[in-house]
Structure formats: structure tokens, C-alpha cells
Amino acid sequence: MIKYKSLILNFFKTSPHRYQIIDIARGILFFNMFFYHSMLFATQYRVIQTTIPNSIGWEIYQKLIAGSFFFLVGISLYFTNQHNITLKKLTMRMIELIGSALIVTIVSIFLYPNSIIIFGILHSIALSYLLALYILKIKIPYKFITILGIIIIIIGIYYRSQLFDNPILVWTGLGIHVAPAFDYQPIFPWFGVVLIGLGLGKYIANFSQKIAISQNKTTLLLTLVGKHTLFLYLAHVPIILIFLEIIKQ
């Protein structure tokens, strides 16, 4: 029994370059995202009746989920920078993000032809990742990274101009007229959230090291989900839609 338990713990074991608490946080966020999308699609399919499409509460809930994912991207980048991860691993990570973003866009063409995902959360994370790596390369002090993040958020919330209405600038989020899209997460303000996570990474790392995490079924499941959120993000929408189609039939 002890040997069996040891094998399970090794399967879920977090590598030295990862923090289990971050994977657990990602796991919690994924289940919240899964719940939100399940309710949203069930409403669109008229399986249930909710106020999701027109409710400010649901919109805030969605923004909190998205913002938390961006914040964790920044924290993860801090850990990456501290452990001197190889260029090969960083390149593979970028390829994974860009490839996944392209898959999302292609699938949305068939599922939502009137609201194609041109710059969704994966597109934004990929570009934010690249920009943040550049900021780390030029060695901007972390406290200034945090301040820059706050400035980007403020600009993203309050500034709009017709100069950014050009379709090739849709990624900025600063245009006045934006084409409808099922998922739209522009660099302004979300890159600012990434930078805040990056700037506060040192304090979060110190805090997380003081937390003792019990290795029970719940934490192991959340850790596993947190390790594979990219794959699960791509898979969860088709799973929900197939399930709803079965219910409708």
C-alpha cells in the first residue's frame, strides 16, 4: 500500500522549477472557467435559463477568472527567470501557446463564424509572454515592472481612440469600435496584470514557500489539472458542446 501511494505521489510530483501552489491555483481557476462556460453554453443552447448574457455579475466573474490567469502568467515568468530556464524550453513554450491560439481561431471560424476569436486569452498570453521576456532581458527593476503594469491597466480601462480601430491593431484593445468575438482579451489592460504578477513574484514566492500543502486527493487533482491547463483549455469547450448536443437530442 505504501509503495502504491509513493508511485501516485511521484506521478503528481511538482518539478523543482514549479511551485505546487501555483498549479493548484491554476486548477481552481480551470474548474471555475469550466463552470462558467458550461453555464454560458447551456444558456445559449436553451438547456437552462440564466442571466449570463446580460448580467454584470457574470461578467465580473468572467473577468476575475481571466485576470487571475494573466496574473499567474506573470508569477510563472518570475519563477522562470529565477531558475534560468533554457532558451529551448522557452521557445517550445511559445510554440505551444501560439499553436494553441491558432487552433482556437480556426475552431471558432466553424463554431462562431459571426464572432471569430482573433485575439482571445491564449493569443494575449502568448504576446504577453513574449513582451515580458523582453522586459526581463533588459533588466527593468521589479518595482518599476509593477508600476508599468498599473499604468497599462489604467490606459486599457480609460483610453480609447479611433486611431486604433484598424483591424491590424485589434490586439491593443484601444479602439472604439471592436468587432464582436466570443473571446477577446487585448493587451491593454491584460498585459498590465501579467506585469503586476511578474513584479510581485518575489513576494508571492516567499509567501508560497511558507505554506504547507497536504497531499490529499483534492490537492493532487488540482495540481494535475494545473499542470495541464493549456491542453484542458483546448479540450473543455468541445466536451461541453458535445455533451449539450447529446442532451438536446
N, C-alpha and C positions, 0 to 999 in steps of 0.2 A: 504493500500500500504506500509506503514511504517512497519507494522507487518510482511508482506511478505518479505520485504527487510531484516529485522532483522533475520528471520529464515534462509535465504540464507547465510548471513554473519556468523551465528553460525555454519552452516554446513561446511563452508570453514575455520572456525577459527583455527588458529595455537595454539597448546598447549603451556603452559608456558615453556616447555623444548625444544621447537623448535623455530627456527628463520625463519620468513616467507621469508626473502630474500634468505636463503639457499634453501628453497623449490622452490622459483621462479627460482633460478639458475638451479636447477635440472630439472625443467620443460622446460626451454630453451634448456638445453643440450639434453633432451629426444627428442624434436622436431628436433634438428639438427641430432641426431642419426637416427631418423625415416626417415628423408630426405636422409641421406647418404645410408642407407640400401635399401630404395626404389629405388634409382638410381642404386645401385650396382646390385640388383636382377633383375631390369628391363633390365639392360645391359646383364646379364647372360642369361636371357630368350629371348634375342634379340627383346624385345619390343621397345627399343630405342637404339641409338648408342651414347656411351660416351667413354671418355678416362679413366674411373675409374680404370680398372685393371692394367694399366701401367703408370699412371700419378703420379708424385711426389707431385703435388698439392693436389690431392685427398688423398694421403697417409698422408700428413701433416695434412689435415683436420680431418682425422680419428684419428690420434694421439692426436690432440688437444682436441677432444671430450673425448677420453678415459682418457687422462691426467687430464682433468677438473673433471671428475667423481671421480678419485682417490684423487684429491686434496680436493674435497668436503667430501669424506670419512674421511680424516684427520681432517677437521674442525668440522664435526659432532662428532667425537670422543672427541675432546676438549670440546665441549658443554656437552657431556655425562658425562665426567669426572668432570666437574664443578657442575653438578646437582646431582651427586651421584645416578645415575640410579641403580635400584636394580639388583642383580645378576640374578634373574628370567627373567627380561626383556632382559638383555644382552644374556642370554642363548637362549631365544626364537629368538632373532635376529640372532644368529649364526646358529640355526637350519633352519631358513628361508633361509639364504644365502647358506648354504651347500646343503639343499634340492633343491633350485633353480638351483644351479650349476650342481647337478646330473641330473636334468631334461634336462638341456641344453645338457649335454653329451649324454644322451640317445636319445634325438631327433636328434642330429647331426649324430648318427650312421645310422639312416634311411635316413636323407636328404643328408648327405655328407659322405658316407662311406669311401671315399678316403682321407678325411681331417677331421677326428673326432676331436671335441673340447675336448681336455684332460685338458687343463688349460687355460680357457678363462677369460674374465673380472670378472665374478662372482666368479670363483674359486680363482682368485687373490685377489679380495676384501675380500673374506671370510678369507683367510690365513693372509692377511694384517691386518684385523680387530683383529684377534687373537694375532698376534705378537705385534701390537700397544698396545693392552690392557695389555700385559705383560710388555712392556716398561713403561707404566703409573704406573703399580703396583710397579715396583722397583724405581719409583720416579726419573727418569733422568730429569734434568732441561730442560725446553722447548728449550732454546737456543742450547743445545747440541743435542736435538732431531732434530732440523733443520739442524745442521751440519752433523749429521749421515745420514739424508735424502739426502743431497747433495753428500756425499761420495758414497751412494748406487746407485744413479743415474749415477755418473761417472763410477763406476765399471760396471754397466749394459750396458753402452754405449761402453766402450773401452776394457773390459776384456773378452776373450774367451779362453776356454781350452777343450781339448779332455777328460779331467777328468770328465767333466760334460755332456758328450754325452750319458751316461747311461740313459735309459728311465725313471728310477725312480727319476732322477734329472731334469726332463724336466721343473719343476716348477721354477727352478732357472733362466733359460734364459741365462746361461753362457756357454752352449755347443756350439760347432762349427757346428755340423750337427743337425738340428731340423726338425722333421717330419712335412710335410705341415698340416696346420689346418686353418679352416675358421676364428677362433678367438683364438689368442694366446697372452696372456698378462702376462708375467712372473714376478716374484717378483723383479728381477733386470731388469729394473730400477724402476718399478711402485711402489713398496713399499716405495721407496725414496720419491716419490711425495706425498704419504699418510703422511709420517713423516713431510714433509715440511708444509703440511696443518695443521697437529697437532701442530707443533712448532709455527706456525704463528696464531694459533686460537685465542689467546688473542687479538691480534691487529685487526683481522677481526671482532671479536665480538664487540669490541669497535667502530669500523667503522660502522658496520651494525646497531648499536643502534642509530646512528645519522641520518640514512636515513629514511625519511618519505615515506611510501608506500601508494599510493592512492588505495582504494579498488574498482577497476573497474572490468569489465568483463575479461579483459586480465590478470590482476594480480591474480584474483580469479581462473581462469582456470589454469594458470601456477602453482599456489600454490597447487591446487588439483592434478595435474599431478605430481608435485614434491613430494607429499606425498606418491604416489603410483608407483614410478618409477620401483620398483622391479617387481611388477605384470605386469606392462606395458612392461617392457623389455622382459619378457617371452612371452607375448601375441603378440607383434608387428610383429615379423618375420612370424608366421603362417598367420596373417592377410594379410601381404604384399604378401606372396606366393599364398594364395587363390585368392586374387584379380588379380594377374598376370595370374594365371591359367584361370580365367574367361575371361580375355582379350584375351589370346591366343586362347581359344575355339571359 
